[in-house]
């Protein structure tokens, strides 16, 4: 396309078009002089904008055809994370369940670059109205939805990395995920701990004692991996292989007096079962069922709760919360507690247990000094009352 002036002074806009498969030139005339030039150049700009718009539309259509879906990007992301990064088996399973059950049915067929904040908000609204359990006693929490959407966010950030060229950018990079729920962690009371302990089978009793008296993470990540080889009864230390939470790979947990008494008894029991005459010859897990390593004690836990007559929801992981709560309420230093339980940072402990020890708060409030005299009357109040009395007296005299 071009805009120019003919020899006779007329201004022309000339462009090529296709008709019946052949290229053809078309001219538009706009007169002579400054007015003709002005109209011709305006028409040229209009045609140029139209051509750019058509080319942009074609690019978008081609881009949309080549644009991967959320399912394709997430598939590539999880494959990379599961094989190369070394994600734990538990985290892999949880990620798989969240993707298959909730995320992919909602996002799977969406084109990545067509995701927007409205689509994310729609998922949050949908999940917030769903029940978290079969008995329909509680709704899905915000922290659960946050963990689910974090997978999508992480996958798109991974795909938009300049070294991969899977996506030019992440369209939901600035989306604000739901916040954490404000529900405070409720630790087990002494009465609840004892009632569950009395109704628990032998292997569950060991798990309960280790959870509440050492603070190790409950389940396969830490507690069920503790073997006799990891225990030094002379130095009263348990060497814990930490869960993969970006913290230290190993840590030492000192054995308190009561836990030491229990472990001495368990040591004798297992020595008789394994028919060895020295604690150093013991092998295998501390928490076991008739010598066999167990993968979970959820069924035994539910049975013990039912037999103990406890109706409120208590998870095995609350054993660890009980340990931390007891330490903080009895004045243990926050950083020390954080190191014992294997938190990466102290503010993690503070965020989870900010509600702990209201008694400590009351003691702290008592330290606030007395700043004002409470036995002196408020002069401003006296003056206001005096003025009010004068007005009433004046009004009485007037009447």
Phi and psi in degrees as a GROMACS rama.xvg file:
@    title "Ramachandran Plot"
@    xaxis  label "Phi"
@    yaxis  label "Psi"
@TYPE xy
-146.48  155.928  UNK-2
-127.1  122.864  UNK-3
-155.081  173.093  UNK-4
-110.747  132.29  UNK-5
-76.2743  170.529  UNK-6
-64.7878  -28.4493  UNK-7
-84.0932  4.6095  UNK-8
95.8296  -6.48144  UNK-9
-78.5747  144.912  UNK-10
-95.5489  136.424  UNK-11
-132.2  143.197  UNK-12
-114.272  121.564  UNK-13
-117.554  134.177  UNK-14
-144.899  161.36  UNK-15
-104.562  139.551  UNK-16
-134.386  162.808  UNK-17
-107.423  129.19  UNK-18
-136.37  124.181  UNK-19
56.4771  36.5856  UNK-20
80.9177  1.68615  UNK-21
-115.826  146.648  UNK-22
-82.8562  138.221  UNK-23
-139.763  139.748  UNK-24
-92.7226  135.906  UNK-25
-122.55  135.108  UNK-26
-114.79  142.361  UNK-27
-123.335  129.203  UNK-28
-103.533  141.897  UNK-29
-131.776  21.2834  UNK-30
83.6793  -172.909  UNK-31
-109.385  169.333  UNK-32
78.1314  -169.243  UNK-33
-63.9645  -36.8713  UNK-34
-66.0709  -42.1329  UNK-35
-63.7556  -41.2198  UNK-36
-62.3167  -43.5742  UNK-37
-60.0564  -45.497  UNK-38
-66.2823  -40.152  UNK-39
-64.0461  -45.5297  UNK-40
-67.9481  -35.8392  UNK-41
-64.1069  -41.3375  UNK-42
-65.7463  -37.1958  UNK-43
-64.488  -41.7538  UNK-44
-64.3561  -38.91  UNK-45
-62.8424  -45.0817  UNK-46
-66.0494  -37.1449  UNK-47
-64.2716  -43.1676  UNK-48
-62.884  -39.3478  UNK-49
-63.1061  -43.7965  UNK-50
-64.1487  -41.9319  UNK-51
-63.287  -38.5117  UNK-52
-65.0546  -40.8223  UNK-53
-65.8678  -41.724  UNK-54
-65.7035  -38.9141  UNK-55
-63.4236  -40.3704  UNK-56
-63.7246  -40.6207  UNK-57
-63.6457  -42.005  UNK-58
-61.6777  -41.6131  UNK-59
-64.3823  -39.8701  UNK-60
-64.7432  -42.7137  UNK-61
-65.5087  -40.2418  UNK-62
-64.7571  -38.3489  UNK-63
-66.5682  -37.7141  UNK-64
-64.8935  -37.7117  UNK-65
-87.7423  -9.67635  UNK-66
-70.4079  129.225  UNK-67
-72.8362  155.145  UNK-68
-84.0899  167.828  UNK-69
-61.4346  -39.4965  UNK-70
-61.251  -41.0154  UNK-71
-67.1087  -43.218  UNK-72
-67.1348  -44.3424  UNK-73
-64.3934  -37.419  UNK-74
-61.4005  -44.6534  UNK-75
-66.6508  -37.6384  UNK-76
-65.8372  -48.8206  UNK-77
-66.3379  -35.1623  UNK-78
-62.4724  -42.3172  UNK-79
-66.5077  -43.8662  UNK-80
-69.7826  -41.3357  UNK-81
-68.0151  -34.4163  UNK-82
-95.5469  -40.1623  UNK-83
-97.3688  -37.0715  UNK-84
-81.762  -28.031  UNK-85
85.0101  43.4455  UNK-86
-64.4824  141.181  UNK-87
-63.8485  156.625  UNK-88
-61.3073  -36.5914  UNK-89
-65.8286  -45.3627  UNK-90
-65.6766  -37.0517  UNK-91
-62.4758  -43.8077  UNK-92
-64.5606  -45.7217  UNK-93
-62.0698  -40.4847  UNK-94
-63.654  -43.0758  UNK-95
-61.9661  -44.3741  UNK-96
-63.2083  -44.8507  UNK-97
-62.8933  -38.7678  UNK-98
-69.1254  -50.4775  UNK-99
-69.5578  -37.6496  UNK-100
-87.4539  -33.5592  UNK-101
-123.892  -51.5153  UNK-102
-74.1231  -48.9018  UNK-103
-68.1386  -38.1085  UNK-104
-59.301  -26.3849  UNK-105
-94.6335  -43.6726  UNK-106
-105.338  -16.6238  UNK-107
-51.2026  -45.2102  UNK-108
-86.9757  -3.32061  UNK-109
-72.0136  140.61  UNK-110
-72.95  135.816  UNK-111
-56.9408  -47.18  UNK-112
-75.6449  -4.41618  UNK-113
-97.4451  -0.557924  UNK-114
-68.9269  142.031  UNK-115
-143.521  178.592  UNK-116
-65.3388  -32.755  UNK-117
-63.4307  -39.2254  UNK-118
-65.8049  -40.1703  UNK-119
-65.5004  -43.2622  UNK-120
-62.3023  -36.4896  UNK-121
-63.6647  -38.1357  UNK-122
-66.3932  -42.8279  UNK-123
-60.1951  -44.3481  UNK-124
-63.8642  -43.6898  UNK-125
-61.8993  -47.7387  UNK-126
-69.6007  -31.9134  UNK-127
-65.605  -25.2928  UNK-128
-93.7794  1.42242  UNK-129
-92.646  156.319  UNK-130
-84.7644  143.274  UNK-131
-88.4875  -14.3792  UNK-132
-139.457  165.117  UNK-133
-68.4044  -29.0394  UNK-134
-79.6379  -2.94436  UNK-135
55.0778  52.2862  UNK-136
-105.443  -16.374  UNK-137
-151.768  145.993  UNK-138
-84.2402  165.109  UNK-139
-66.8164  132.78  UNK-140
-81.7463  158.769  UNK-141
-62.9071  -36.6577  UNK-142
-66.3763  -31.1349  UNK-143
-66.846  -45.3352  UNK-144
-63.6689  -37.9119  UNK-145
-61.5465  -43.7798  UNK-146
-64.2701  -37.05  UNK-147
-67.1186  -50.2578  UNK-148
-67.9912  -23.6158  UNK-149
-61.8525  -30.1948  UNK-150
-65.5955  -45.4033  UNK-151
-63.4683  -44.2776  UNK-152
-61.0072  -45.0587  UNK-153
-64.9101  -39.5337  UNK-154
-64.5101  -42.7523  UNK-155
-71.6427  -35.3234  UNK-156
-63.7819  -40.7438  UNK-157
-63.2322  -43.5693  UNK-158
-70.4868  -27.7593  UNK-159
-85.1685  0.768031  UNK-160
-61.3181  138.872  UNK-161
-63.2835  -20.6408  UNK-162
-82.5834  -12.5077  UNK-163
-104.473  -32.7803  UNK-164
61.4602  26.797  UNK-165
-81.4906  -35.0022  UNK-166
-136.202  143.146  UNK-167
-70.9388  -26.8033  UNK-168
-165.418  168.565  UNK-169
-100.336  110.537  UNK-170
-68.3646  -16.5468  UNK-171
-116.731  26.8664  UNK-172
-59.1653  -37.5927  UNK-173
-94.8483  11.0307  UNK-174
-69.8156  134.806  UNK-175
-90.7219  115.502  UNK-176
-71.3602  156.901  UNK-177
-58.6334  147.896  UNK-178
-78.5527  171.379  UNK-179
-72.6981  150.194  UNK-180
-68.271  147.873  UNK-181
-88.046  3.91584  UNK-182
-64.4236  129.323  UNK-183
-78.2758  146.023  UNK-184
-69.1004  127.344  UNK-185
-102.202  110.337  UNK-186
-76.2357  163.097  UNK-187
-72.0789  138.786  UNK-188
-76.6995  165.668  UNK-189
-60.4224  -37.4442  UNK-190
-66.1384  -44.9281  UNK-191
-63.1019  -43.5888  UNK-192
-58.2817  -44.5947  UNK-193
-69.1346  -38.4584  UNK-194
-65.0339  -42.5031  UNK-195
-67.3656  -42.6093  UNK-196
-59.2272  -40.9611  UNK-197
-67.4714  -31.6744  UNK-198
-93.6494  -1.31338  UNK-199
-85.6891  146.565  UNK-200
-69.9757  172.726  UNK-201
-58.7721  -45.9606  UNK-202
-67.927  -34.4136  UNK-203
-71.7082  -33.5674  UNK-204
-60.201  -40.3369  UNK-205
-63.632  -41.1214  UNK-206
-64.725  -41.1209  UNK-207
-63.6471  -44.9571  UNK-208
-64.5164  -46.6306  UNK-209
-64.2636  -38.451  UNK-210
-66.7555  -45.6635  UNK-211
-84.4766  -18.8157  UNK-212
-111.231  -4.98507  UNK-213
-128.568  -21.8932  UNK-214
77.3621  15.7195  UNK-215
-68.8389  155.751  UNK-216
-67.127  136.062  UNK-217
-80.5577  140.328  UNK-218
105.457  -161.053  UNK-219
-67.0946  -25.2992  UNK-220
-62.9164  -36.4151  UNK-221
-141.213  -59.7281  UNK-222
-56.8397  -49.0629  UNK-223
-75.4051  -6.59937  UNK-224
-94.4501  -4.88394  UNK-225
-74.5689  115.949  UNK-226
-105.138  167.9  UNK-227
-63.4507  -26.3043  UNK-228
-67.1813  -17.1772  UNK-229
-91.6585  4.92309  UNK-230
-115.466  132.918  UNK-231
-117.184  96.9163  UNK-232
-71.3647  -22.8717  UNK-233
-71.7227  -42.5644  UNK-234
-91.0337  -4.44366  UNK-235
56.9196  55.3893  UNK-236
-135.079  139.283  UNK-237
-110.691  126.76  UNK-238
-92.0902  107.42  UNK-239
-96.4105  127.922  UNK-240
-82.6841  107.346  UNK-241
-66.9748  150.254  UNK-242
-66.2929  157.093  UNK-243
-78.5193  81.1862  UNK-244
-121.566  28.2515  UNK-245
66.8922  14.382  UNK-246
-100.214  -161.483  UNK-247
-65.1091  143.576  UNK-248
-67.9331  -34.8036  UNK-249
-135.644  153.792  UNK-250
-151.094  157.528  UNK-251
-102.685  131.328  UNK-252
-116.995  120.107  UNK-253
-74.7539  142.067  UNK-254
-87.8064  122.442  UNK-255
-74.2485  172.696  UNK-256
-60.72  -48.4879  UNK-257
-68.5839  -39.0321  UNK-258
-62.8437  -37.5551  UNK-259
-61.0378  -38.3157  UNK-260
-64.5403  -43.1453  UNK-261
-64.1547  -44.133  UNK-262
-68.232  -31.1656  UNK-263
-64.3772  -40.4662  UNK-264
-67.8798  -43.6568  UNK-265
-63.1354  -35.4691  UNK-266
-60.8574  -45.5134  UNK-267
-63.3358  -43.3416  UNK-268
-60.4893  -45.5276  UNK-269
-73.577  -28.948  UNK-270
-65.513  -39.8939  UNK-271
-66.7381  -40.9054  UNK-272
-66.1779  -41.6078  UNK-273
-87.2056  -7.2077  UNK-274
58.7678  51.9289  UNK-275
-121.765  157.124  UNK-276
-112.172  11.3099  UNK-277
-146.088  136.791  UNK-278
-58.4039  -29.8347  UNK-279
-67.7988  -14.7132  UNK-280
-91.9104  -4.41213  UNK-281
-67.8366  146.82  UNK-282
-143.568  168.215  UNK-283
88.7952  177.224  UNK-284
-73.6112  151.91  UNK-285
-75.229  -42.901  UNK-286
-91.9765  109.491  UNK-287
-145.628  165.716  UNK-288
-116.397  103.066  UNK-289
54.8463  41.2809  UNK-290
89.9863  -10.6475  UNK-291
-97.8079  139.047  UNK-292
-67.5518  138.043  UNK-293
-107.996  152.682  UNK-294
-97.7714  -21.7806  UNK-295
-164.443  154.241  UNK-296
-128.926  29.6907  UNK-297
-62.9739  -41.8193  UNK-298
-65.2025  -44.7761  UNK-299
-63.4376  -35.5143  UNK-300
-65.0682  -46.6144  UNK-301
-62.623  -40.3155  UNK-302
-64.1092  -41.7242  UNK-303
-64.9863  -39.7327  UNK-304
-62.5047  -42.9343  UNK-305
-65.0246  -43.9897  UNK-306
-66.8341  -30.3312  UNK-307
-79.9077  -8.59371  UNK-308
75.5407  26.1354  UNK-309
-96.4308  123.047  UNK-310
-100.124  -27.883  UNK-311
-70.7109  155.266  UNK-312
-72.7761  116.137  UNK-313
-127.891  126.431  UNK-314
-97.805  155.636  UNK-315
-55.72  -33.2491  UNK-316
-64.9045  -19.2071  UNK-317
-69.4435  -13.4818  UNK-318
-62.8331  -42.8069  UNK-319
-65.8956  -41.9848  UNK-320
-61.7028  -34.9647  UNK-321
-64.1106  -41.9606  UNK-322
-59.7514  -49.3974  UNK-323
-64.1112  -43.6565  UNK-324
-61.0453  -43.4725  UNK-325
-62.6144  -40.1097  UNK-326
-65.0912  -47.5956  UNK-327
-66.0151  -39.2814  UNK-328
-68.8229  -21.7713  UNK-329
-98.7413  15.5593  UNK-330
91.3671  12.8168  UNK-331
-68.0011  147.296  UNK-332
-69.1204  138.054  UNK-333
-58.2357  -47.1707  UNK-334
-63.6302  -38.7961  UNK-335
-64.1665  -44.8192  UNK-336
-61.2655  -42.0032  UNK-337
-59.6951  -41.2653  UNK-338
-69.9789  -37.4204  UNK-339
-62.8161  -43.6049  UNK-340
-88.8821  -2.25224  UNK-341
82.5307  24.1657  UNK-342
-73.7888  142.43  UNK-343
-64.4745  -41.1937  UNK-344
-135.329  154.486  UNK-345
-66.6908  -30.9598  UNK-346
-68.6507  -19.8144  UNK-347
-65.1556  -45.6778  UNK-348
-62.3789  -42.2019  UNK-349
-64.0426  -40.4489  UNK-350
-65.7345  -39.1932  UNK-351
-77.9244  -29.092  UNK-352
-122.763  33.588  UNK-353
-65.4154  -20.3146  UNK-354
-89.0558  -4.60935  UNK-355
-71.28  149.013  UNK-356
60.2544  64.5791  UNK-357
-60.9965  -25.6001  UNK-358
-61.6969  -38.801  UNK-359
-64.0067  -36.2376  UNK-360
-63.5549  -42.0944  UNK-361
-62.6971  -40.4045  UNK-362
-65.4405  -37.8487  UNK-363
-67.7746  -38.5497  UNK-364
-63.2252  -30.6394  UNK-365
-64.707  -18.5574  UNK-366
-81.4933  -8.75772  UNK-367
-66.6374  124.948  UNK-368
-73.193  159.818  UNK-369
-80.4321  122.868  UNK-370
-108.686  -22.4766  UNK-371
-131.815  155.806  UNK-372
-86.4618  119.188  UNK-373
-89.6328  -10.7307  UNK-374
-91.309  -8.17773  UNK-375
-89.063  137.97  UNK-376
-70.625  154.553  UNK-377
-77.298  113.474  UNK-378
-64.2682  -37.595  UNK-379
-61.4577  -34.5187  UNK-380
-69.3391  -40.6516  UNK-381
-61.6896  -44.4628  UNK-382
-62.8046  -41.5418  UNK-383
-63.0366  -42.0848  UNK-384
-65.5343  -38.0439  UNK-385
-63.1162  -44.9008  UNK-386
-62.639  -38.7797  UNK-387
-64.5081  -40.3253  UNK-388
-64.4532  -39.2212  UNK-389
-63.4313  -41.2727  UNK-390
-63.1858  -41.7055  UNK-391
-64.1546  -41.7367  UNK-392
-64.4075  -42.0729  UNK-393
-63.0538  -41.1  UNK-394
-63.9731  -34.6064  UNK-395
-68.5808  -43.3494  UNK-396
-64.2553  -40.8022  UNK-397
-60.2392  -39.6252  UNK-398
